Amino acid sequence: MTALAALSAYLPQGPGWLPTWQLIVAVTATLNTIGNMTSVTASRKLYNSAPAFVNPLQSRTFAIWTLTSAVVRFYAAYNIQNKMIYDIALFTYLFAFFHFGSELLIFRTARPSVPNMSPVVVASTSLVWMLSQYDFYVRS
């Protein structure tokens, strides 16, 4: 058995690319969690207009919030046709979009940059994708 064949057994088996996307985003969020649990550097890059507001407690809180979203997205990757899990995963992207959008546009703790625009792009892309494919994955 090749390494690729062994790895493919652990990948989401759902139809289309959305389950794989959920897995990619979940893994990325998990790695982001590790970074935020161990240092304030990543959080300071996100909230680049107010780095003084970022302290270790805030960074760890953000890490747990990110890990919670990652767990939901892991579940969605492997249970994409479960309406409740799909809906909850969709809400994680809505919350992320609102959070990062409000930090950029309302609270102004962030200026547009790659570190804080990438979650906005991932959240908005995921929202559009999940909403447009809702009936395909969730046969309600």
Residue frames relative to the residue before (quaternion, step in Angstrom):
aa qw qx qy qz dx dy dz
M 1.0000 0.0000 0.0000 0.0000 0.00 0.00 0.00
T 0.3748 -0.7315 0.5253 0.2199 3.56 -0.84 0.98
A 0.6537 -0.5144 0.3822 0.4024 3.54 -1.28 0.36
L 0.6437 0.5250 -0.3254 0.4517 3.58 1.01 -0.79
A 0.6473 0.5057 -0.3194 0.4725 3.58 0.99 -0.80
A 0.6477 0.5107 -0.3175 0.4679 3.58 0.99 -0.79
L 0.6658 0.5001 -0.2960 0.4679 3.58 1.00 -0.82
S 0.6471 0.5505 -0.3287 0.4124 3.59 0.94 -0.84
A 0.5693 0.5936 -0.3834 0.4201 3.59 1.16 -0.45
Y 0.7128 0.4397 -0.2455 0.4883 3.59 1.19 -0.54
L 0.5517 0.6098 -0.3971 0.4075 3.60 1.24 -0.14
P 0.6215 -0.5477 0.3904 0.4016 3.60 -1.13 0.53
Q 0.3020 -0.7855 0.5210 0.1425 3.56 -0.94 0.91
G 0.4163 0.7280 -0.4549 0.2994 3.59 1.27 0.09
P 0.6070 -0.5693 0.4071 0.3764 3.58 -1.24 0.36
G 0.7974 0.3125 -0.2248 0.4648 3.56 -1.23 0.46
W 0.6291 -0.5705 0.4039 0.3400 3.53 -1.36 -0.11
L 0.4866 0.6951 -0.4301 0.3084 3.61 1.18 -0.30
P 0.6409 0.5067 -0.3594 0.4510 3.67 0.87 -0.68
T 0.6507 0.5045 -0.3157 0.4717 3.58 0.99 -0.80
W 0.6183 0.5359 -0.3330 0.4686 3.58 1.04 -0.79
Q 0.6343 0.5266 -0.3303 0.4596 3.59 0.95 -0.86
L 0.6567 0.5104 -0.3053 0.4638 3.57 0.98 -0.85
I 0.6419 0.5197 -0.3220 0.4629 3.60 0.92 -0.87
V 0.6767 0.4799 -0.2942 0.4746 3.59 0.87 -0.93
A 0.6469 0.5214 -0.3213 0.4544 3.60 0.98 -0.78
V 0.6549 0.4943 -0.3145 0.4773 3.60 0.94 -0.83
T 0.6417 0.5220 -0.3177 0.4635 3.58 0.96 -0.86
A 0.6569 0.5065 -0.3047 0.4680 3.58 0.97 -0.87
T 0.6285 0.5311 -0.3333 0.4603 3.58 1.03 -0.74
L 0.6531 0.4924 -0.3086 0.4857 3.59 0.99 -0.81
N 0.6208 0.5317 -0.3257 0.4753 3.57 1.07 -0.77
T 0.6078 0.5597 -0.3389 0.4500 3.58 1.06 -0.76
I 0.6514 0.5158 -0.3154 0.4583 3.56 0.90 -0.92
G 0.6603 0.5176 -0.3040 0.4513 3.56 0.94 -0.89
N 0.7114 0.4510 -0.2596 0.4723 3.57 0.94 -0.86
M 0.6182 0.5316 -0.3512 0.4603 3.61 1.15 -0.43
T 0.7615 0.4082 -0.1946 0.4643 3.56 1.07 -0.71
S 0.8084 0.0906 -0.0164 0.5814 3.58 1.22 -0.37
V 0.4277 -0.6789 0.5260 0.2820 3.57 -1.23 0.39
T 0.4137 0.7538 -0.4428 0.2541 3.60 1.26 -0.18
A 0.6915 0.4763 -0.2926 0.4575 3.60 0.80 -0.95
S 0.6574 0.5006 -0.3123 0.4687 3.59 0.96 -0.81
R 0.6443 0.5169 -0.3289 0.4577 3.58 1.00 -0.73
K 0.6186 0.5235 -0.3463 0.4726 3.59 1.14 -0.53
L 0.6398 0.5188 -0.3226 0.4663 3.59 1.11 -0.67
Y 0.7739 0.2677 -0.1219 0.5608 3.55 0.84 -1.04
N 0.0496 0.8855 -0.4585 0.0569 3.53 0.87 1.09
S 0.6333 0.5001 -0.3547 0.4722 3.64 1.19 -0.10
A 0.7846 0.2015 -0.1132 0.5753 3.58 1.25 -0.27
P 0.0431 0.8472 -0.5288 0.0258 3.61 0.75 0.96
A 0.5839 0.5855 -0.3807 0.4138 3.62 1.13 -0.48
F 0.6197 0.5439 -0.3426 0.4502 3.60 1.20 -0.47
V 0.6323 0.5275 -0.3310 0.4610 3.59 1.21 -0.40
N 0.0588 0.7764 -0.6224 0.0800 3.53 -0.68 1.16
P 0.7210 -0.4453 0.2823 0.4496 3.63 -1.17 0.18
L 0.6377 0.5232 -0.3406 0.4513 3.61 0.97 -0.75
Q 0.6618 0.4949 -0.3050 0.4735 3.59 0.88 -0.93
S 0.6509 0.5249 -0.3144 0.4494 3.58 0.96 -0.85
R 0.6753 0.4746 -0.2928 0.4828 3.60 0.94 -0.83
T 0.6148 0.5295 -0.3448 0.4720 3.60 1.06 -0.69
F 0.6403 0.5097 -0.3101 0.4838 3.56 0.98 -0.86
A 0.6271 0.5447 -0.3321 0.4469 3.59 1.03 -0.79
I 0.6735 0.4818 -0.3009 0.4729 3.60 0.91 -0.85
W 0.6090 0.5333 -0.3407 0.4782 3.59 1.05 -0.74
T 0.6639 0.4969 -0.2917 0.4767 3.58 0.97 -0.89
L 0.6520 0.5102 -0.3147 0.4643 3.59 0.96 -0.82
T 0.6163 0.5390 -0.3439 0.4597 3.60 1.01 -0.75
S 0.6528 0.4960 -0.3045 0.4849 3.58 0.96 -0.86
A 0.6358 0.5399 -0.3262 0.4449 3.58 0.99 -0.82
V 0.6474 0.5178 -0.3230 0.4566 3.59 0.92 -0.86
V 0.6463 0.5088 -0.3215 0.4691 3.59 0.92 -0.88
R 0.6856 0.4832 -0.2851 0.4639 3.59 0.93 -0.86
F 0.5786 0.5401 -0.3736 0.4836 3.62 1.13 -0.55
Y 0.6547 0.5008 -0.3098 0.4739 3.58 0.90 -0.89
A 0.6532 0.5135 -0.3141 0.4594 3.59 0.96 -0.85
A 0.6157 0.5628 -0.3501 0.4262 3.59 0.99 -0.76
Y 0.7820 0.3392 -0.1639 0.4965 3.56 0.95 -0.87
N 0.7531 0.2722 -0.1676 0.5750 3.60 1.29 -0.15
I 0.0932 0.8740 -0.4735 0.0573 3.55 1.08 0.81
Q 0.7081 0.4542 -0.2747 0.4656 3.60 1.10 -0.48
N 0.5095 0.6052 -0.4316 0.4334 3.57 1.29 0.18
K 0.4493 -0.7398 0.4349 0.2484 3.57 -0.45 1.25
M 0.6736 0.5004 -0.3146 0.4438 3.60 0.83 -0.90
I 0.6787 0.4742 -0.2963 0.4762 3.58 0.88 -0.89
Y 0.6192 0.5389 -0.3359 0.4619 3.59 1.01 -0.82
D 0.6779 0.4994 -0.2902 0.4548 3.57 0.86 -0.98
I 0.6646 0.4932 -0.3088 0.4687 3.60 0.91 -0.87
A 0.6361 0.5169 -0.3298 0.4685 3.60 0.98 -0.79
L 0.6238 0.5378 -0.3305 0.4610 3.56 1.00 -0.83
F 0.6615 0.5050 -0.3051 0.4630 3.58 0.96 -0.83
T 0.5936 0.5566 -0.3906 0.4304 3.64 1.03 -0.58
Y 0.6619 0.4865 -0.3068 0.4808 3.58 1.03 -0.73
L 0.6159 0.5363 -0.3422 0.4648 3.58 1.05 -0.72
F 0.6628 0.4995 -0.2988 0.4710 3.59 0.93 -0.91
A 0.6546 0.5063 -0.3141 0.4653 3.59 0.94 -0.87
F 0.6421 0.5172 -0.3216 0.4656 3.58 0.97 -0.87
F 0.6660 0.4950 -0.3002 0.4703 3.57 0.90 -0.90
H 0.6611 0.5194 -0.3153 0.4402 3.59 0.86 -0.93
F 0.7400 0.4107 -0.2476 0.4716 3.57 0.64 -1.08
G 0.6209 0.5376 -0.3388 0.4590 3.59 1.06 -0.69
S 0.6850 0.4733 -0.2917 0.4708 3.59 0.92 -0.87
E 0.6237 0.5203 -0.3512 0.4658 3.61 1.03 -0.63
L 0.6693 0.4832 -0.2878 0.4855 3.59 1.10 -0.69
L 0.8268 0.3165 -0.1187 0.4496 3.58 0.72 -1.10
I 0.7578 0.3642 -0.2045 0.5012 3.62 1.01 -0.70
F 0.7937 0.3186 -0.1618 0.4923 3.56 0.59 -1.15
R 0.2377 -0.8293 0.4698 0.1872 3.56 1.30 -0.45
T 0.3433 0.7239 -0.5202 0.2958 3.56 1.00 0.85
A 0.7436 0.2928 -0.1849 0.5719 3.56 1.32 -0.07
R 0.2243 -0.7111 0.6494 0.1494 3.52 -1.22 0.71
P 0.6024 -0.5716 0.3941 0.3939 3.62 -1.02 0.63
S 0.2222 0.7205 -0.6277 0.1938 3.52 -0.88 1.11
V 0.7006 -0.4680 0.3184 0.4344 3.58 -1.22 0.28
P 0.6774 0.5049 -0.3357 0.4166 3.66 0.75 -0.85
N 0.7844 0.3177 -0.2076 0.4906 3.63 0.92 -0.72
M 0.6115 0.5207 -0.3781 0.4604 3.62 1.19 -0.08
S 0.5808 0.5995 -0.3905 0.3884 3.61 1.07 -0.56
P 0.6631 0.4650 -0.3507 0.4701 3.70 0.87 -0.63
V 0.6051 0.5419 -0.3580 0.4605 3.60 1.11 -0.61
V 0.6653 0.4914 -0.2973 0.4770 3.59 0.94 -0.88
V 0.6595 0.4950 -0.3133 0.4711 3.61 0.90 -0.88
A 0.6722 0.4964 -0.3040 0.4574 3.60 0.87 -0.91
S 0.7026 0.4600 -0.2896 0.4591 3.61 0.79 -0.93
T 0.6341 0.5186 -0.3255 0.4722 3.60 1.00 -0.78
S 0.6729 0.4984 -0.2904 0.4631 3.56 0.92 -0.92
L 0.6294 0.5334 -0.3302 0.4586 3.59 1.01 -0.79
V 0.6765 0.4804 -0.2956 0.4735 3.58 0.83 -0.97
W 0.6551 0.5190 -0.3062 0.4558 3.58 0.92 -0.93
M 0.7103 0.4650 -0.2722 0.4530 3.57 0.79 -1.01
L 0.6585 0.4970 -0.3158 0.4686 3.59 0.98 -0.76
S 0.6892 0.4811 -0.2909 0.4571 3.59 0.93 -0.84
Q 0.7477 0.3772 -0.2065 0.5060 3.61 1.14 -0.56
Y 0.2927 0.8093 -0.4752 0.1829 3.56 1.30 0.13
D 0.7209 0.4477 -0.2626 0.4592 3.60 0.73 -1.01
F 0.6048 0.5575 -0.3596 0.4405 3.60 1.14 -0.54
Y 0.7626 0.3725 -0.1939 0.4921 3.56 0.90 -0.94
V 0.7667 0.2478 -0.1363 0.5764 3.58 0.99 -0.79
R 0.1395 -0.8015 0.5794 0.0490 3.53 -0.16 1.26
S 0.0829 -0.8694 0.4869 0.0140 3.55 0.32 1.32
